[in-house]
Amino acid sequence: MKDDNKPTEIDWSSTTWEGSRVAQLRDWAKLPLLDKFNSIEELEAYGLAILQRRKKLGEPYFDPDTGEFVPGKKSITPAARVAEEPARYPDPNQTPQPPNL
């Protein structure tokens, strides 16, 4: 009888960058041809949706027909970037305070 609680062996060769790439290619090769075509069509639709969104928002993009860079209407400068404060988590040793109502 097989012990279901026993951990399975880990294939450590697939945990490296090269190993994970080989595993991805192996999985892709196992797919039927129709699934590969459907995946490519979904990726194309996703890419076009991203392009349309960038055009609508005035963000920079590469024109898929000409391959030229379109800077867009919005200019992104270092001054326009806003640094966010890291999330502050409550101290677990402190007793919670009731909210002020």
Biopython code that builds the backbone (N, CA, C, O; Angstrom):
import numpy as np
from Bio.PDB.StructureBuilder import StructureBuilder

atoms = [
    (1, "MET", "N", (0.847, -1.182, 0.000)),
    (1, "MET", "CA", (0.000, 0.000, 0.000)),
    (1, "MET", "C", (0.892, 1.246, 0.000)),
    (1, "MET", "O", (1.885, 1.311, 0.724)),
    (2, "LYS", "N", (0.523, 2.226, -0.819)),
    (2, "LYS", "CA", (1.295, 3.454, -0.932)),
    (2, "LYS", "C", (0.935, 4.407, 0.198)),
    (2, "LYS", "O", (-0.239, 4.592, 0.519)),
    (3, "ASP", "N", (1.955, 5.008, 0.798)),
    (3, "ASP", "CA", (1.741, 5.968, 1.883)),
    (3, "ASP", "C", (1.515, 7.349, 1.277)),
    (3, "ASP", "O", (2.448, 7.941, 0.735)),
    (4, "ASP", "N", (0.286, 7.874, 1.361)),
    (4, "ASP", "CA", (-0.054, 9.177, 0.768)),
    (4, "ASP", "C", (0.527, 10.339, 1.565)),
    (4, "ASP", "O", (0.652, 11.441, 1.031)),
    (5, "ASN", "N", (0.883, 10.123, 2.821)),
    (5, "ASN", "CA", (1.416, 11.196, 3.652)),
    (5, "ASN", "C", (2.899, 11.430, 3.429)),
    (5, "ASN", "O", (3.450, 12.430, 3.889)),
    (6, "LYS", "N", (3.547, 10.512, 2.726)),
    (6, "LYS", "CA", (4.982, 10.646, 2.481)),
    (6, "LYS", "C", (5.221, 11.754, 1.463)),
    (6, "LYS", "O", (4.587, 11.760, 0.407)),
    (7, "PRO", "N", (6.123, 12.694, 1.756)),
    (7, "PRO", "CA", (6.380, 13.761, 0.778)),
    (7, "PRO", "C", (7.011, 13.193, -0.491)),
    (7, "PRO", "O", (7.804, 12.252, -0.446)),
    (8, "THR", "N", (6.643, 13.782, -1.608)),
    (8, "THR", "CA", (7.187, 13.331, -2.884)),
    (8, "THR", "C", (8.578, 13.913, -3.081)),
    (8, "THR", "O", (8.942, 14.915, -2.467)),
    (9, "GLU", "N", (9.336, 13.278, -3.935)),
    (9, "GLU", "CA", (10.676, 13.756, -4.236)),
    (9, "GLU", "C", (10.598, 15.074, -5.003)),
    (9, "GLU", "O", (9.728, 15.252, -5.856)),
    (10, "ILE", "N", (11.506, 15.988, -4.697)),
    (10, "ILE", "CA", (11.550, 17.285, -5.368)),
    (10, "ILE", "C", (12.587, 17.225, -6.471)),
    (10, "ILE", "O", (13.717, 16.790, -6.249)),
    (11, "ASP", "N", (12.203, 17.661, -7.656)),
    (11, "ASP", "CA", (13.144, 17.729, -8.765)),
    (11, "ASP", "C", (13.877, 19.067, -8.677)),
    (11, "ASP", "O", (13.389, 20.075, -9.189)),
    (12, "TRP", "N", (15.029, 19.082, -8.040)),
    (12, "TRP", "CA", (15.767, 20.309, -7.800)),
    (12, "TRP", "C", (16.334, 20.903, -9.084)),
    (12, "TRP", "O", (16.689, 22.082, -9.107)),
    (13, "SER", "N", (16.426, 20.117, -10.150)),
    (13, "SER", "CA", (16.980, 20.652, -11.390)),
    (13, "SER", "C", (16.060, 21.711, -12.004)),
    (13, "SER", "O", (16.520, 22.563, -12.764)),
    (14, "SER", "N", (14.772, 21.664, -11.679)),
    (14, "SER", "CA", (13.844, 22.650, -12.242)),
    (14, "SER", "C", (13.723, 23.900, -11.380)),
    (14, "SER", "O", (12.904, 24.769, -11.676)),
    (15, "THR", "N", (14.516, 24.009, -10.324)),
    (15, "THR", "CA", (14.436, 25.192, -9.464)),
    (15, "THR", "C", (15.446, 26.262, -9.847)),
    (15, "THR", "O", (15.464, 27.332, -9.238)),
    (16, "THR", "N", (16.286, 26.000, -10.842)),
    (16, "THR", "CA", (17.223, 27.007, -11.327)),
    (16, "THR", "C", (16.592, 27.745, -12.496)),
    (16, "THR", "O", (15.556, 27.324, -13.012)),
    (17, "TRP", "N", (17.209, 28.842, -12.915)),
    (17, "TRP", "CA", (16.694, 29.607, -14.044)),
    (17, "TRP", "C", (16.642, 28.735, -15.297)),
    (17, "TRP", "O", (15.622, 28.681, -15.984)),
    (18, "GLU", "N", (17.752, 28.054, -15.589)),
    (18, "GLU", "CA", (17.808, 27.216, -16.792)),
    (18, "GLU", "C", (16.843, 26.041, -16.677)),
    (18, "GLU", "O", (16.169, 25.684, -17.643)),
    (19, "GLY", "N", (16.782, 25.442, -15.491)),
    (19, "GLY", "CA", (15.904, 24.294, -15.298)),
    (19, "GLY", "C", (14.437, 24.649, -15.440)),
    (19, "GLY", "O", (13.658, 23.872, -15.993)),
    (20, "SER", "N", (14.051, 25.827, -14.940)),
    (20, "SER", "CA", (12.652, 26.230, -15.053)),
    (20, "SER", "C", (12.294, 26.527, -16.507)),
    (20, "SER", "O", (11.175, 26.262, -16.947)),
    (21, "ARG", "N", (13.253, 27.078, -17.246)),
    (21, "ARG", "CA", (12.998, 27.350, -18.670)),
    (21, "ARG", "C", (12.823, 26.044, -19.441)),
    (21, "ARG", "O", (11.942, 25.936, -20.293)),
    (22, "VAL", "N", (13.653, 25.065, -19.145)),
    (22, "VAL", "CA", (13.539, 23.758, -19.793)),
    (22, "VAL", "C", (12.195, 23.123, -19.450)),
    (22, "VAL", "O", (11.554, 22.525, -20.314)),
    (23, "ALA", "N", (11.761, 23.251, -18.177)),
    (23, "ALA", "CA", (10.474, 22.692, -17.768)),
    (23, "ALA", "C", (9.326, 23.386, -18.497)),
    (23, "ALA", "O", (8.362, 22.731, -18.893)),
    (24, "GLN", "N", (9.419, 24.713, -18.678)),
    (24, "GLN", "CA", (8.372, 25.440, -19.409)),
    (24, "GLN", "C", (8.291, 24.965, -20.855)),
    (24, "GLN", "O", (7.202, 24.742, -21.383)),
    (25, "LEU", "N", (9.450, 24.813, -21.490)),
    (25, "LEU", "CA", (9.465, 24.356, -22.880)),
    (25, "LEU", "C", (8.944, 22.928, -22.995)),
    (25, "LEU", "O", (8.252, 22.599, -23.958)),
    (26, "ARG", "N", (9.265, 22.085, -22.032)),
    (26, "ARG", "CA", (8.774, 20.708, -22.037)),
    (26, "ARG", "C", (7.254, 20.687, -21.903)),
    (26, "ARG", "O", (6.579, 19.928, -22.599)),
    (27, "ASP", "N", (6.711, 21.526, -21.004)),
    (27, "ASP", "CA", (5.254, 21.591, -20.833)),
    (27, "ASP", "C", (4.573, 22.138, -22.088)),
    (27, "ASP", "O", (3.506, 21.662, -22.475)),
    (28, "TRP", "N", (5.189, 23.138, -22.722)),
    (28, "TRP", "CA", (4.629, 23.705, -23.942)),
    (28, "TRP", "C", (4.619, 22.651, -25.058)),
    (28, "TRP", "O", (3.663, 22.575, -25.831)),
    (29, "ALA", "N", (5.666, 21.849, -25.141)),
    (29, "ALA", "CA", (5.757, 20.822, -26.178)),
    (29, "ALA", "C", (4.694, 19.737, -26.001)),
    (29, "ALA", "O", (4.305, 19.089, -26.973)),
    (30, "LYS", "N", (4.224, 19.534, -24.774)),
    (30, "LYS", "CA", (3.197, 18.519, -24.509)),
    (30, "LYS", "C", (1.805, 18.961, -24.954)),
    (30, "LYS", "O", (0.919, 18.124, -25.129)),
    (31, "LEU", "N", (1.602, 20.267, -25.139)),
    (31, "LEU", "CA", (0.268, 20.767, -25.495)),
    (31, "LEU", "C", (-0.122, 20.343, -26.904)),
    (31, "LEU", "O", (0.730, 20.273, -27.790)),
    (32, "PRO", "N", (-1.409, 20.060, -27.119)),
    (32, "PRO", "CA", (-1.873, 19.795, -28.485)),
    (32, "PRO", "C", (-1.767, 21.070, -29.331)),
    (32, "PRO", "O", (-1.769, 22.180, -28.799)),
    (33, "LEU", "N", (-1.677, 20.897, -30.642)),
    (33, "LEU", "CA", (-1.484, 22.021, -31.550)),
    (33, "LEU", "C", (-2.616, 23.049, -31.434)),
    (33, "LEU", "O", (-2.362, 24.252, -31.479)),
    (34, "LEU", "N", (-3.850, 22.586, -31.286)),
    (34, "LEU", "CA", (-4.984, 23.516, -31.180)),
    (34, "LEU", "C", (-4.849, 24.397, -29.936)),
    (34, "LEU", "O", (-5.156, 25.588, -29.993)),
    (35, "ASP", "N", (-4.396, 23.834, -28.820)),
    (35, "ASP", "CA", (-4.195, 24.624, -27.603)),
    (35, "ASP", "C", (-3.094, 25.663, -27.796)),
    (35, "ASP", "O", (-3.184, 26.769, -27.261)),
    (36, "LYS", "N", (-2.057, 25.317, -28.554)),
    (36, "LYS", "CA", (-0.983, 26.279, -28.825)),
    (36, "LYS", "C", (-1.507, 27.447, -29.648)),
    (36, "LYS", "O", (-1.188, 28.600, -29.360)),
    (37, "PHE", "N", (-2.311, 27.157, -30.676)),
    (37, "PHE", "CA", (-2.887, 28.229, -31.489)),
    (37, "PHE", "C", (-3.793, 29.118, -30.651)),
    (37, "PHE", "O", (-3.747, 30.342, -30.770)),
    (38, "ASN", "N", (-4.616, 28.509, -29.805)),
    (38, "ASN", "CA", (-5.511, 29.293, -28.950)),
    (38, "ASN", "C", (-4.723, 30.178, -27.986)),
    (38, "ASN", "O", (-5.109, 31.321, -27.738)),
    (39, "SER", "N", (-3.637, 29.666, -27.449)),
    (39, "SER", "CA", (-2.808, 30.456, -26.540)),
    (39, "SER", "C", (-2.203, 31.658, -27.249)),
    (39, "SER", "O", (-2.182, 32.763, -26.706)),
    (40, "ILE", "N", (-1.711, 31.438, -28.464)),
    (40, "ILE", "CA", (-1.111, 32.532, -29.226)),
    (40, "ILE", "C", (-2.151, 33.596, -29.554)),
    (40, "ILE", "O", (-1.855, 34.789, -29.491)),
    (41, "GLU", "N", (-3.374, 33.173, -29.906)),
    (41, "GLU", "CA", (-4.434, 34.138, -30.196)),
    (41, "GLU", "C", (-4.818, 34.927, -28.948)),
    (41, "GLU", "O", (-5.083, 36.126, -29.035)),
    (42, "GLU", "N", (-4.850, 34.273, -27.793)),
    (42, "GLU", "CA", (-5.159, 34.979, -26.547)),
    (42, "GLU", "C", (-4.074, 35.999, -26.218)),
    (42, "GLU", "O", (-4.377, 37.108, -25.778)),
    (43, "LEU", "N", (-2.810, 35.630, -26.430)),
    (43, "LEU", "CA", (-1.715, 36.569, -26.176)),
    (43, "LEU", "C", (-1.792, 37.766, -27.121)),
    (43, "LEU", "O", (-1.506, 38.894, -26.719)),
    (44, "GLU", "N", (-2.176, 37.524, -28.374)),
    (44, "GLU", "CA", (-2.316, 38.627, -29.326)),
    (44, "GLU", "C", (-3.430, 39.583, -28.881)),
    (44, "GLU", "O", (-3.260, 40.802, -28.915)),
    (45, "ALA", "N", (-4.569, 39.018, -28.464)),
    (45, "ALA", "CA", (-5.685, 39.854, -28.014)),
    (45, "ALA", "C", (-5.298, 40.653, -26.772)),
    (45, "ALA", "O", (-5.670, 41.819, -26.640)),
    (46, "TYR", "N", (-4.559, 40.034, -25.873)),
    (46, "TYR", "CA", (-4.113, 40.726, -24.661)),
    (46, "TYR", "C", (-3.163, 41.871, -25.013)),
    (46, "TYR", "O", (-3.277, 42.969, -24.469)),
    (47, "GLY", "N", (-2.233, 41.610, -25.918)),
    (47, "GLY", "CA", (-1.294, 42.649, -26.335)),
    (47, "GLY", "C", (-1.994, 43.824, -26.993)),
    (47, "GLY", "O", (-1.651, 44.978, -26.736)),
    (48, "LEU", "N", (-2.978, 43.537, -27.843)),
    (48, "LEU", "CA", (-3.730, 44.621, -28.491)),
    (48, "LEU", "C", (-4.545, 45.416, -27.479)),
    (48, "LEU", "O", (-4.679, 46.633, -27.607)),
    (49, "ALA", "N", (-5.090, 44.736, -26.477)),
    (49, "ALA", "CA", (-5.856, 45.436, -25.440)),
    (49, "ALA", "C", (-4.946, 46.379, -24.648)),
    (49, "ALA", "O", (-5.344, 47.495, -24.316)),
    (50, "ILE", "N", (-3.726, 45.929, -24.346)),
    (50, "ILE", "CA", (-2.780, 46.790, -23.636)),
    (50, "ILE", "C", (-2.424, 47.995, -24.498)),
    (50, "ILE", "O", (-2.358, 49.117, -23.997)),
    (51, "LEU", "N", (-2.193, 47.770, -25.793)),
    (51, "LEU", "CA", (-1.855, 48.857, -26.708)),
    (51, "LEU", "C", (-2.986, 49.881, -26.776)),
    (51, "LEU", "O", (-2.730, 51.083, -26.704)),
    (52, "GLN", "N", (-4.230, 49.427, -26.913)),
    (52, "GLN", "CA", (-5.369, 50.343, -26.975)),
    (52, "GLN", "C", (-5.508, 51.137, -25.679)),
    (52, "GLN", "O", (-5.833, 52.324, -25.705)),
    (53, "ARG", "N", (-5.262, 50.477, -24.539)),
    (53, "ARG", "CA", (-5.356, 51.169, -23.259)),
    (53, "ARG", "C", (-4.285, 52.253, -23.156)),
    (53, "ARG", "O", (-4.564, 53.359, -22.692)),
    (54, "ARG", "N", (-3.055, 51.940, -23.589)),
    (54, "ARG", "CA", (-1.979, 52.926, -23.520)),
    (54, "ARG", "C", (-2.290, 54.112, -24.434)),
    (54, "ARG", "O", (-2.039, 55.258, -24.065)),
    (55, "LYS", "N", (-2.838, 53.844, -25.631)),
    (55, "LYS", "CA", (-3.222, 54.940, -26.536)),
    (55, "LYS", "C", (-4.294, 55.808, -25.893)),
    (55, "LYS", "O", (-4.205, 57.035, -25.926)),
    (56, "LYS", "N", (-5.310, 55.173, -25.309)),
    (56, "LYS", "CA", (-6.429, 55.897, -24.700)),
    (56, "LYS", "C", (-5.963, 56.789, -23.547)),
    (56, "LYS", "O", (-6.454, 57.907, -23.384)),
    (57, "LEU", "N", (-5.018, 56.294, -22.751)),
    (57, "LEU", "CA", (-4.527, 57.062, -21.607)),
    (57, "LEU", "C", (-3.428, 58.051, -21.974)),
    (57, "LEU", "O", (-2.993, 58.837, -21.133)),
    (58, "GLY", "N", (-2.978, 58.014, -23.226)),
    (58, "GLY", "CA", (-1.930, 58.924, -23.657)),
    (58, "GLY", "C", (-0.548, 58.517, -23.172)),
    (58, "GLY", "O", (0.343, 59.359, -23.058)),
    (59, "GLU", "N", (-0.363, 57.243, -22.889)),
    (59, "GLU", "CA", (0.931, 56.750, -22.417)),
    (59, "GLU", "C", (1.802, 56.354, -23.606)),
    (59, "GLU", "O", (1.278, 56.073, -24.683)),
    (60, "PRO", "N", (3.112, 56.329, -23.431)),
    (60, "PRO", "CA", (3.994, 55.950, -24.540)),
    (60, "PRO", "C", (3.832, 54.473, -24.911)),
    (60, "PRO", "O", (3.503, 53.640, -24.066)),
    (61, "TYR", "N", (4.071, 54.165, -26.193)),
    (61, "TYR", "CA", (3.960, 52.793, -26.682)),
    (61, "TYR", "C", (4.748, 52.650, -27.982)),
    (61, "TYR", "O", (5.157, 53.644, -28.582)),
    (62, "PHE", "N", (4.956, 51.424, -28.405)),
    (62, "PHE", "CA", (5.569, 51.141, -29.700)),
    (62, "PHE", "C", (4.456, 50.803, -30.680)),
    (62, "PHE", "O", (3.599, 49.964, -30.401)),
    (63, "ASP", "N", (4.479, 51.473, -31.842)),
    (63, "ASP", "CA", (3.479, 51.215, -32.869)),
    (63, "ASP", "C", (3.753, 49.828, -33.463)),
    (63, "ASP", "O", (4.850, 49.584, -33.964)),
    (64, "PRO", "N", (2.762, 48.906, -33.416)),
    (64, "PRO", "CA", (3.010, 47.560, -33.919)),
    (64, "PRO", "C", (3.172, 47.500, -35.441)),
    (64, "PRO", "O", (3.783, 46.565, -35.957)),
    (65, "ASP", "N", (2.636, 48.483, -36.161)),
    (65, "ASP", "CA", (2.739, 48.471, -37.626)),
    (65, "ASP", "C", (4.094, 48.969, -38.107)),
    (65, "ASP", "O", (4.675, 48.400, -39.032)),
    (66, "THR", "N", (4.598, 50.026, -37.484)),
    (66, "THR", "CA", (5.860, 50.616, -37.942)),
    (66, "THR", "C", (7.049, 50.250, -37.060)),
    (66, "THR", "O", (8.198, 50.333, -37.495)),
    (67, "GLY", "N", (6.772, 49.839, -35.801)),
    (67, "GLY", "CA", (7.844, 49.538, -34.856)),
    (67, "GLY", "C", (8.451, 50.786, -34.237)),
    (67, "GLY", "O", (9.429, 50.693, -33.496)),
    (68, "GLU", "N", (7.884, 51.957, -34.529)),
    (68, "GLU", "CA", (8.415, 53.209, -33.996)),
    (68, "GLU", "C", (7.847, 53.494, -32.612)),
    (68, "GLU", "O", (6.730, 53.095, -32.283)),
    (69, "PHE", "N", (8.640, 54.188, -31.815)),
    (69, "PHE", "CA", (8.228, 54.581, -30.474)),
    (69, "PHE", "C", (7.359, 55.822, -30.563)),
    (69, "PHE", "O", (7.735, 56.807, -31.198)),
    (70, "VAL", "N", (6.193, 55.773, -29.925)),
    (70, "VAL", "CA", (5.286, 56.917, -29.843)),
    (70, "VAL", "C", (5.335, 57.407, -28.397)),
    (70, "VAL", "O", (4.918, 56.695, -27.484)),
    (71, "PRO", "N", (5.854, 58.645, -28.186)),
    (71, "PRO", "CA", (6.056, 59.092, -26.808)),
    (71, "PRO", "C", (4.781, 59.295, -26.007)),
    (71, "PRO", "O", (4.830, 59.258, -24.778)),
    (72, "GLY", "N", (3.664, 59.503, -26.643)),
    (72, "GLY", "CA", (2.418, 59.702, -25.913)),
    (72, "GLY", "C", (2.247, 61.143, -25.472)),
    (72, "GLY", "O", (3.155, 61.961, -25.625)),
    (73, "LYS", "N", (1.090, 61.448, -24.929)),
    (73, "LYS", "CA", (0.775, 62.808, -24.506)),
    (73, "LYS", "C", (1.265, 63.095, -23.093)),
    (73, "LYS", "O", (1.553, 64.241, -22.750)),
    (74, "LYS", "N", (1.357, 62.055, -22.282)),
    (74, "LYS", "CA", (1.824, 62.236, -20.910)),
    (74, "LYS", "C", (3.338, 62.076, -20.900)),
    (74, "LYS", "O", (3.870, 61.107, -21.441)),
    (75, "SER", "N", (4.017, 63.010, -20.294)),
    (75, "SER", "CA", (5.461, 62.855, -20.149)),
    (75, "SER", "C", (5.741, 62.378, -18.734)),
    (75, "SER", "O", (5.266, 62.968, -17.763)),
    (76, "ILE", "N", (6.491, 61.338, -18.627)),
    (76, "ILE", "CA", (6.817, 60.788, -17.327)),
    (76, "ILE", "C", (8.208, 61.274, -16.960)),
    (76, "ILE", "O", (9.202, 60.877, -17.569)),
    (77, "THR", "N", (8.263, 62.128, -15.969)),
    (77, "THR", "CA", (9.544, 62.662, -15.521)),
    (77, "THR", "C", (9.818, 62.139, -14.112)),
    (77, "THR", "O", (8.892, 61.734, -13.408)),
    (78, "PRO", "N", (11.070, 62.149, -13.705)),
    (78, "PRO", "CA", (11.361, 61.690, -12.336)),
    (78, "PRO", "C", (10.617, 62.487, -11.281)),
    (78, "PRO", "O", (10.293, 61.944, -10.225)),
    (79, "ALA", "N", (10.333, 63.764, -11.534)),
    (79, "ALA", "CA", (9.621, 64.576, -10.548)),
    (79, "ALA", "C", (8.166, 64.141, -10.414)),
    (79, "ALA", "O", (7.541, 64.365, -9.378)),
    (80, "ALA", "N", (7.617, 63.510, -11.478)),
    (80, "ALA", "CA", (6.223, 63.096, -11.443)),
    (80, "ALA", "C", (6.029, 61.817, -10.631)),
    (80, "ALA", "O", (4.910, 61.508, -10.218)),
    (81, "ARG", "N", (7.093, 61.083, -10.402)),
    (81, "ARG", "CA", (6.977, 59.851, -9.630)),
    (81, "ARG", "C", (6.848, 60.195, -8.153)),
    (81, "ARG", "O", (7.553, 61.066, -7.643)),
    (82, "VAL", "N", (5.964, 59.521, -7.491)),
    (82, "VAL", "CA", (5.717, 59.782, -6.075)),
    (82, "VAL", "C", (6.178, 58.571, -5.273)),
    (82, "VAL", "O", (5.765, 57.443, -5.541)),
    (83, "ALA", "N", (7.018, 58.811, -4.306)),
    (83, "ALA", "CA", (7.463, 57.724, -3.436)),
    (83, "ALA", "C", (6.370, 57.449, -2.410)),
    (83, "ALA", "O", (5.839, 58.365, -1.781)),
    (84, "GLU", "N", (6.048, 56.182, -2.256)),
    (84, "GLU", "CA", (5.016, 55.799, -1.301)),
    (84, "GLU", "C", (5.663, 55.328, -0.013)),
    (84, "GLU", "O", (6.729, 54.711, -0.016)),
    (85, "GLU", "N", (4.999, 55.631, 1.076)),
    (85, "GLU", "CA", (5.461, 55.148, 2.362)),
    (85, "GLU", "C", (5.178, 53.656, 2.456)),
    (85, "GLU", "O", (4.143, 53.195, 1.974)),
    (86, "PRO", "N", (6.079, 52.893, 3.067)),
    (86, "PRO", "CA", (5.804, 51.463, 3.230)),
    (86, "PRO", "C", (4.626, 51.258, 4.173)),
    (86, "PRO", "O", (4.362, 52.078, 5.052)),
    (87, "ALA", "N", (3.932, 50.160, 3.974)),
    (87, "ALA", "CA", (2.778, 49.858, 4.821)),
    (87, "ALA", "C", (3.246, 49.643, 6.252)),
    (87, "ALA", "O", (4.250, 48.974, 6.494)),
    (88, "ARG", "N", (2.522, 50.204, 7.178)),
    (88, "ARG", "CA", (2.871, 50.051, 8.583)),
    (88, "ARG", "C", (1.911, 49.041, 9.208)),
    (88, "ARG", "O", (0.693, 49.219, 9.197)),
    (89, "TYR", "N", (2.485, 48.004, 9.739)),
    (89, "TYR", "CA", (1.678, 46.964, 10.362)),
    (89, "TYR", "C", (1.643, 47.199, 11.866)),
    (89, "TYR", "O", (2.623, 47.672, 12.442)),
    (90, "PRO", "N", (0.520, 46.873, 12.509)),
    (90, "PRO", "CA", (0.427, 47.100, 13.950)),
    (90, "PRO", "C", (1.411, 46.206, 14.703)),
    (90, "PRO", "O", (1.713, 45.087, 14.289)),
    (91, "ASP", "N", (1.890, 46.730, 15.800)),
    (91, "ASP", "CA", (2.806, 45.979, 16.643)),
    (91, "ASP", "C", (2.008, 44.909, 17.381)),
    (91, "ASP", "O", (1.049, 45.239, 18.079)),
    (92, "PRO", "N", (2.380, 43.626, 17.246)),
    (92, "PRO", "CA", (1.591, 42.571, 17.899)),
    (92, "PRO", "C", (1.678, 42.614, 19.423)),
    (92, "PRO", "O", (0.834, 42.032, 20.105)),
    (93, "ASN", "N", (2.692, 43.298, 19.964)),
    (93, "ASN", "CA", (2.837, 43.381, 21.424)),
    (93, "ASN", "C", (2.006, 44.511, 22.024)),
    (93, "ASN", "O", (1.897, 44.613, 23.246)),
    (94, "GLN", "N", (1.433, 45.338, 21.201)),
    (94, "GLN", "CA", (0.677, 46.484, 21.671)),
    (94, "GLN", "C", (-0.816, 46.115, 21.713)),
    (94, "GLN", "O", (-1.307, 45.389, 20.849)),
    (95, "THR", "N", (-1.518, 46.616, 22.712)),
    (95, "THR", "CA", (-2.956, 46.347, 22.780)),
    (95, "THR", "C", (-3.680, 47.266, 21.809)),
    (95, "THR", "O", (-3.361, 48.452, 21.726)),
    (96, "PRO", "N", (-4.642, 46.739, 21.081)),
    (96, "PRO", "CA", (-5.345, 47.568, 20.101)),
    (96, "PRO", "C", (-6.170, 48.658, 20.774)),
    (96, "PRO", "O", (-6.752, 48.448, 21.838)),
    (97, "GLN", "N", (-6.209, 49.827, 20.136)),
    (97, "GLN", "CA", (-6.968, 50.954, 20.656)),
    (97, "GLN", "C", (-8.328, 50.971, 19.963)),
    (97, "GLN", "O", (-8.415, 50.709, 18.764)),
    (98, "PRO", "N", (-9.388, 51.278, 20.711)),
    (98, "PRO", "CA", (-10.710, 51.370, 20.074)),
    (98, "PRO", "C", (-10.759, 52.593, 19.158)),
    (98, "PRO", "O", (-10.104, 53.598, 19.435)),
    (99, "PRO", "N", (-11.515, 52.517, 18.089)),
    (99, "PRO", "CA", (-11.605, 53.663, 17.178)),
    (99, "PRO", "C", (-12.365, 54.811, 17.834)),
    (99, "PRO", "O", (-13.270, 54.602, 18.641)),
    (100, "ASN", "N", (-11.969, 56.045, 17.460)),
    (100, "ASN", "CA", (-12.643, 57.247, 17.958)),
    (100, "ASN", "C", (-13.906, 57.457, 17.134)),
    (100, "ASN", "O", (-13.850, 57.638, 15.917)),
    (101, "LEU", "N", (-15.029, 57.430, 17.810)),
    (101, "LEU", "CA", (-16.315, 57.642, 17.114)),
    (101, "LEU", "C", (-16.893, 58.976, 17.395)),
    (101, "LEU", "O", (-17.966, 59.303, 16.886)),
]
sb = StructureBuilder()
sb.init_structure("model")
sb.init_model(0)
sb.init_chain("A")
sb.init_seg("    ")
for serial, (resi, resn, name, xyz) in enumerate(atoms, 1):
    if name == "N":
        sb.init_residue(resn, " ", resi, " ")
    sb.init_atom(name, np.array(xyz, "f"), 0.0, 1.0, " ", f" {name:<3s}", serial, name[0])
structure = sb.get_structure()
